[in-house]
Every structure is written in C-alpha cells, then in structure tokens.
C-alpha cells in the first residue's frame, strides 16, 4: 500500500452537486406533504414517501436539513409541520 491510499472512492464537486440536488428534492417532497396534510409524525411522513427506499440516513438527513433551511419545522417529539 502506498501512502495516501484509501479503498474508498474520492469525492468531487460533481458528487457534491448531485447530492445537493437529491437533498433539495427530498426536502421538497417532505415540504409538499406537510403543506398538504399539516402536522404529521416522522413515521407517517416516512411511510407516505417510501423512505425505506431512499438509502442509508437520507430521510433523517432530509428532515434535519429541511428544518435548518426553514422548509418545515419540528414541533415536538417526532412531529413535523409546515413552515410558518
């Protein structure tokens, strides 16, 4: 093994751009559901949007990022609501 070798693929700005595109899409899906349905539990959001097919941690990361970006808000426990 040479110095600096890693078995993991390197990332590029293209990967970052693609990840950001998918994150925005996932946030938008959650945001649209909450606008249509109102306050909803994390479990119900996940079931309605098929989060088990999103990939590892994507749903959790989208919920966190959506709250941080003001797309929607956490209202206690595991419940989310549209942004005010």
C-alpha positions, 0 to 999 in steps of 0.5 A: 500500500502506498501512502495516501491510499484509501479503498474508498472512492474520492469525492468531487464537486460533481458528487457534491452537486448531485447530492445537493440536488437529491437533498433539495428534492427530498426536502421538497417532497417532505415540504409538499406533504406537510403543506398538504396534510399539516402536522404529521409524525416522522413515521407517517411522513416516512411511510407516505414517501417510501423512505425505506427506499431512499438509502442509508440516513437520507430521510433523517438527513432530509428532515434535519436539513429541511428544518435548518433551511426553514422548509418545515419545522419540528414541533415536538417529539417526532412531529413535523409541520409546515413552515410558518 
